[in-house]
Amino acid sequence: MPRTGGKERRSTLVEEAIRAFGRHGYNGASLDQIATAVGVRKQTLLYYFPSKDALLEACLTAAGERLAAEIGAALEGKETYWDRAEAVIHAVFGLAEQWPEFPMFIREAGRLGPAAFERFADVLDPMRKRAIEFLQDGMDRGEIRAQDPAMLLFTLYTAVVGSLTEASVLNAVVGADKGRASLRRREREVIGFVRSALVPPA
């Protein structure tokens, strides 16, 4: 393995840990396994992350930052409520296609309880608050179906993450090609669901 700077090696360890936690679960993935996959000794991994919990915390922060960056880039230039909603869906599903372990890792984080998941959610909190304000503004203008904006955002989030997770499981079972087809089908279904949730009755 070529020598790299500390920051790059740390990032590589986090990326591999996300893959391992996504594939095998937090309890099923070992530090030895993660270190070996990166090509370093376990002692080197422990130099950067003194415990498995510290590594998980870094993974949650990195996953949140990556998702926030993808969504932020997708929203540039999007003005209407629907264009913004659709851009977010495309961004999240696109990330899952590039990074198949991502949805499984997020599901695993949710299973570990609120304390673990809060690290991921904290990174996204500014975006969450802006989304709620955006939805409320749309409702005030009569352009989005009137409802609790926080609950609507939660419903949309669970629809997206649930669909991503199902597609990722299928990808692991039947292979990448069928998995990608399933992911695209799920994306279309989520877009239809979100449209029905956002568009006010005529």
Salt bridges, closest charged atoms under 4 A:
GLU16 OE1 - ARG19 NH2 2.98
GLU57 OE2 - ARG119 NH2 2.79
GLU70 OE2 - ARG66 NE 3.36
GLU86 OE2 - HIS90 NE2 3.53
GLU97 OE2 - ARG184 NH2 3.22
GLU101 OE2 - ARG23 NH2 3.05
GLU108 OE1 - ARG111 NH1 3.81
ASP125 OD1 - ARG128 NE 2.85
ASP125 OD2 - LYS129 NZ 3.27
ASP137 OD2 - ARG141 NE 2.98
GLU166 OE1 - ARG186 NH2 2.62
ASP177 OD1 - ARG180 NH2 2.48
GLU187 OE2 - HIS90 ND1 2.38
GLU189 OE1 - ARG186 NH1 3.35
